[in-house]
Amino acid sequence: MMGLPSFVVAAPEGMWAYSLSAAKEKLEAELPPNHDKADEEKFRNTIVGLQKKAAR
């Protein structure tokens, strides 16, 4: 695959993690601005999973 396999968008309204496949994005996780610790951990785990997937 050429290009980025995933990316994160960060804004005051929250953060969103996307994966890319065949030039189409897929929302993998969302972290709202009023998140709790569990939401933060889930978002982090999603990002780590995307990194591991890209390393294969």
MIPA-684093 format. One record per residue: x, y, z of N, C-alpha, C, O in turn; residue number from 1; residue in three letters. Coordinates in steps of 0.001 Angstrom, whole numbers. Layout:
# residues N
<dodren <X, Y, Z>, <X, Y, Z>, <X, Y, Z>, <X, Y, Z>, NUM, "ala">
...
This chain:
# residues 56
<dodren <848, -1176, 0>, <0, 0, 0>, <891, 1237, 0>, <1860, 1318, 756>, 1, "met">
<dodren <563, 2167, -829>, <1301, 3423, -896>, <575, 4463, -46>, <-651, 4434, 64>, 2, "met">
<dodren <1319, 5366, 544>, <692, 6441, 1310>, <473, 6068, 2760>, <1104, 5153, 3289>, 3, "gly">
<dodren <-424, 6785, 3384>, <-712, 6590, 4801>, <-1732, 5473, 5015>, <-2774, 5462, 4359>, 4, "leu">
<dodren <-1452, 4531, 5922>, <-2445, 3509, 6221>, <-3493, 3989, 7221>, <-4579, 3416, 7308>, 5, "pro">
<dodren <-3167, 5052, 7986>, <-4103, 5597, 8962>, <-3697, 7024, 9306>, <-2576, 7454, 9035>, 6, "ser">
<dodren <-4640, 7749, 9912>, <-4342, 9116, 10338>, <-5303, 9536, 11436>, <-6367, 8941, 11609>, 7, "phe">
<dodren <-4912, 10582, 12185>, <-5721, 11128, 13277>, <-5995, 12592, 12979>, <-5102, 13332, 12567>, 8, "val">
<dodren <-7233, 13000, 13191>, <-7636, 14401, 13067>, <-7920, 14894, 14482>, <-8698, 14285, 15218>, 9, "val">
<dodren <-7283, 16003, 14856>, <-7480, 16572, 16187>, <-7985, 18001, 16064>, <-7469, 18789, 15271>, 10, "ala">
<dodren <-8999, 18327, 16856>, <-9605, 19658, 16864>, <-10187, 19893, 18254>, <-10323, 18948, 19031>, 11, "ala">
<dodren <-10528, 21124, 18577>, <-11154, 21374, 19880>, <-12437, 20545, 20090>, <-12814, 20269, 21228>, 12, "pro">
<dodren <-13095, 20155, 19006>, <-14322, 19374, 19098>, <-14086, 17895, 19372>, <-15042, 17164, 19632>, 13, "glu">
<dodren <-12845, 17437, 19320>, <-12526, 16045, 19593>, <-11402, 15541, 18704>, <-10752, 16311, 17997>, 14, "gly">
<dodren <-11187, 14221, 18754>, <-10177, 13573, 17917>, <-10826, 12372, 17248>, <-11698, 11720, 17821>, 15, "met">
<dodren <-10382, 12087, 16008>, <-10919, 10996, 15227>, <-9759, 10225, 14606>, <-8846, 10825, 14038>, 16, "trp">
<dodren <-9793, 8914, 14710>, <-8778, 8044, 14107>, <-9412, 7333, 12913>, <-10483, 6737, 13025>, 17, "ala">
<dodren <-8733, 7409, 11771>, <-9217, 6809, 10531>, <-8194, 5824, 9989>, <-6991, 5988, 10188>, 18, "tyr">
<dodren <-8687, 4799, 9302>, <-7823, 3938, 8501>, <-8154, 4203, 7043>, <-9243, 4676, 6717>, 19, "ser">
<dodren <-7206, 3894, 6172>, <-7405, 4082, 4734>, <-7253, 2749, 4017>, <-6360, 1957, 4319>, 20, "leu">
<dodren <-8142, 2521, 3066>, <-8060, 1334, 2229>, <-8618, 1707, 867>, <-9757, 2162, 757>, 21, "ser">
<dodren <-7820, 1513, -162>, <-8226, 1849, -1531>, <-8729, 3291, -1618>, <-9738, 3569, -2266>, 22, "ala">
<dodren <-8022, 4192, -968>, <-8316, 5629, -973>, <-9670, 5974, -346>, <-10213, 7051, -590>, 23, "ala">
<dodren <-10210, 5063, 459>, <-11448, 5333, 1194>, <-11149, 5295, 2681>, <-10505, 4369, 3174>, 24, "lys">
<dodren <-11625, 6316, 3394>, <-11368, 6367, 4824>, <-12461, 5632, 5595>, <-13616, 5570, 5173>, 25, "glu">
<dodren <-12058, 5077, 6738>, <-12994, 4404, 7632>, <-12750, 4940, 9037>, <-11631, 4870, 9544>, 26, "lys">
<dodren <-13780, 5467, 9660>, <-13659, 5960, 11025>, <-13472, 4775, 11957>, <-14328, 3893, 12027>, 27, "leu">
<dodren <-12356, 4754, 12672>, <-12040, 3657, 13582>, <-12402, 3985, 15026>, <-12841, 3109, 15771>, 28, "glu">
<dodren <-12220, 5248, 15426>, <-12511, 5644, 16809>, <-12697, 7149, 16890>, <-12159, 7909, 16084>, 29, "ala">
<dodren <-13470, 7558, 17883>, <-13722, 8982, 18125>, <-13516, 9267, 19609>, <-13921, 8477, 20462>, 30, "glu">
<dodren <-12890, 10393, 19908>, <-12666, 10812, 21297>, <-13269, 12202, 21467>, <-12684, 13187, 21016>, 31, "leu">
<dodren <-14435, 12294, 22116>, <-15076, 13599, 22280>, <-14327, 14458, 23296>, <-13542, 13934, 24087>, 32, "pro">
<dodren <-14560, 15768, 23282>, <-13834, 16646, 24199>, <-14160, 16371, 25673>, <-13330, 16634, 26543>, 33, "pro">
<dodren <-15324, 15859, 25955>, <-15715, 15578, 27343>, <-15524, 14092, 27681>, <-16345, 13502, 28383>, 34, "asn">
<dodren <-14445, 13497, 27182>, <-14184, 12069, 27348>, <-13796, 11722, 28779>, <-13368, 12572, 29559>, 35, "his">
<dodren <-13961, 10442, 29091>, <-13490, 9939, 30376>, <-12277, 9031, 30147>, <-11844, 8834, 29011>, 36, "asp">
<dodren <-11752, 8500, 31206>, <-10530, 7689, 31122>, <-10732, 6440, 30254>, <-9825, 6037, 29525>, 37, "lys">
<dodren <-11912, 5836, 30333>, <-12183, 4634, 29527>, <-12191, 4971, 28036>, <-11656, 4213, 27227>, 38, "ala">
<dodren <-12800, 6113, 27666>, <-12795, 6546, 26267>, <-11372, 6790, 25780>, <-11015, 6422, 24661>, 39, "asp">
<dodren <-10566, 7412, 26632>, <-9180, 7715, 26291>, <-8381, 6429, 26055>, <-7590, 6345, 25115>, 40, "glu">
<dodren <-8592, 5443, 26906>, <-7883, 4167, 26775>, <-8306, 3434, 25497>, <-7464, 2864, 24803>, 41, "glu">
<dodren <-9599, 3448, 25187>, <-10098, 2810, 23972>, <-9502, 3475, 22733>, <-9096, 2791, 21793>, 42, "lys">
<dodren <-9450, 4797, 22731>, <-8880, 5536, 21604>, <-7404, 5196, 21435>, <-6936, 4952, 20323>, 43, "phe">
<dodren <-6679, 5184, 22547>, <-5253, 4845, 22513>, <-5045, 3432, 21981>, <-4161, 3209, 21154>, 44, "arg">
<dodren <-5841, 2483, 22439>, <-5711, 1099, 21970>, <-5995, 985, 20476>, <-5357, 198, 19778>, 45, "asn">
<dodren <-6950, 1769, 19989>, <-7245, 1772, 18558>, <-6047, 2264, 17766>, <-5688, 1670, 16749>, 46, "thr">
<dodren <-5427, 3342, 18220>, <-4257, 3892, 17524>, <-3101, 2892, 17533>, <-2434, 2699, 16517>, 47, "ile">
<dodren <-2868, 2264, 18674>, <-1795, 1261, 18760>, <-2096, 97, 17820>, <-1192, -412, 17158>, 48, "val">
<dodren <-3355, -329, 17755>, <-3742, -1409, 16847>, <-3526, -1041, 15386>, <-3076, -1867, 14592>, 49, "gly">
<dodren <-3847, 200, 15033>, <-3621, 657, 13658>, <-2132, 684, 13331>, <-1737, 348, 12215>, 50, "leu">
<dodren <-1301, 1083, 14301>, <145, 1098, 14085>, <669, -316, 13872>, <1491, -545, 12986>, 51, "gln">
<dodren <200, -1266, 14677>, <654, -2649, 14541>, <218, -3231, 13208>, <975, -3957, 12563>, 52, "lys">
<dodren <-1005, -2913, 12795>, <-1519, -3383, 11507>, <-680, -2846, 10349>, <-411, -3565, 9387>, 53, "lys">
<dodren <-273, -1592, 10442>, <527, -966, 9391>, <1944, -1549, 9330>, <2562, -1575, 8266>, 54, "ala">
<dodren <2450, -2012, 10467>, <3817, -2542, 10521>, <3926, -3935, 9889>, <5032, -4390, 9594>, 55, "ala">
<dodren <2823, -4600, 9685>, <2852, -5958, 9100>, <3215, -5941, 7660>, <3282, -6996, 7028>, 56, "arg">
